[in-house]
Amino acid sequence: MLARKVCELCSRHGRTLHSKRKDFYSSASKKLTNAEIRKRRSALFTEEKNRQIELIKRLNKVPVSYYGHPEQDGPHKMLMNSHVSTPYHCAMHIDEYLTKRSIVATVNGEPWDMHKPFPENAVTLEFHHMLDEDPSLPNQAFWNTGSFVLGSVIDKSFKDNVLVQLYDTPKTKVEDGCFMYDVFMDIPDWKPSQMELQCLSREGGRLWIHELEFEPLTVGEDVAMKMFEDNPYKIKSLNSMLNESESDKLTLYRMGDYVDVSTGPLISNTSQLSRFSVTAVHQIDCPTNGKLYRFQALALPRDLKMHWWAWDFVCRRAAKQSKKKYPYRSTPENFFPNSETDSDREKVKKMTGSDLKNM
Amino acid sequence: MIRFPLKSKPRKFKYVLTGCGSGPQERVDFLKKMVTSLIRHERIEGRADKMHETRAYAEQLINLAIQHGDRHEPTMKMADEWLLEKDLVHKLFKVLAPRYQQYATAFTSVHLLPAEYPGQGRFKAVLELKGNPYPDIIPRERETRYLLTNILLSAAGRDFYAEQNRLQELNTKSETVVKDSQEVNTSYENNVSEISIKDNVKVASSTDNFKESDQTSVSK
């Protein structure tokens, strides 16, 4: 009797699991929590990656020459596989410290992710790190990564009953003092306490322990849309991104199980992050998307140290809501978060009303 | 033409021991020896005063070589006299003269070394020919202005001082407003910003409170 009961239970459980798995890839998944959505996206990401790898039937060799540290007579010459090997693999061949300190590479003079496979033609390779004499490229990559990581922190750290829908990152420079992420959340008028901000910061500050890689993957429009079908805000930003770029390909990145779209190169590994601080959350009126929360944060790479007093000074600046108008990474047109005139407000109200209906 | 500040009088060399005898001839012998070794090794070390004195003679010799070349008899004579090892005559005309042809600065440089301790407390110096194959004595400093932390801090500093200046201007404005109001007791109809007026009101009320509290404390 007992055995039969156990069997029944197992079969039932199995059935439910099976039915869930059916929903797993389907578009009918409506009330998924953030964690489940993340899992689904990650599964789709691996599926797409495997599909792309299976398309390569024959390995083509590509000669790679690297000039730089450690110095020797002539370049370091390597014979790598095109569409498979990455700059990171080259760094592994040359020296271990190159794998640890390199933030981004340049391949044939173009900025290139450390984990992005080589193209078919012959390659000259360079590595860049945070203490370079001209660190503009690694700085930019680090700032891009900052907003990407901020997105993952927001996505992971809320409870399941709060639906978090990431929208887009405003374009900010290092001089602006912080990077941002605009997010829709169904909490009305949330003003985070100092403790809540600290908890968010800790989530980002703990990432270096896990040593997660930033895997890039260029995908077609349909795959990207399928991946982000739970998030209408993201789909909007993807659409405007596609309109601007005039090509039907998008670069997605994965860190752990978090997948997001990003322009420009990101850093190699989360072990290169050290300090991370979410400094403020402001409520903004977006003309196209209604009320959003703008998260502002600040991070430092592992190679650069800062005194706690100076860090505090910089963080206080990063918490201010700036009056500057930052365009979105995906959209070329300007964006007015602090529209104070009445006509602007009316416009915003109209737009938000129509948007909500559409959703 | 010598391209560095020169002393008007030659330095006196005491206790120069190059061989037998002393006096002006001994000094010249010593300088010849030093110039020869400088041209040979391209970097030498010694007492600071002697290095400085040697520098002028070496520069002048190279100058002559650049000006007249190796087909000028007086120059050749001078080189033959000042370079004790004769293979260096070739080096002077064939290597050093072409190297320094386009130089706009001096051909040599002197770096002071710390005084030796324990010892006489004399300063030593390094004299070198520029463009030598050795590593630099003073290492080149790396540019750190564009590091991420430095960009952040400089931008934050700029913001901070801009804010300070703005506040100062506001304060000066409000002071002038207060003076005006005391002189002419009329309502504000001029183009005075609201913020400055509000600030004044606040300041005035707070000072009044202080006075009252002081009085109360005294009476108690």
Interface residues (C-beta under 8 A of the other chain):
Chain A: M130 L131 E133 D134 P135 S136 N139 F142 V174 E175 D176 G177 L300 P301 L304 K305 M306 A310 F313 V314 R317
Chain B: R142 E143 Y146 L147 L148 T149 I151 L152 L153 A155 A156 D159 F160
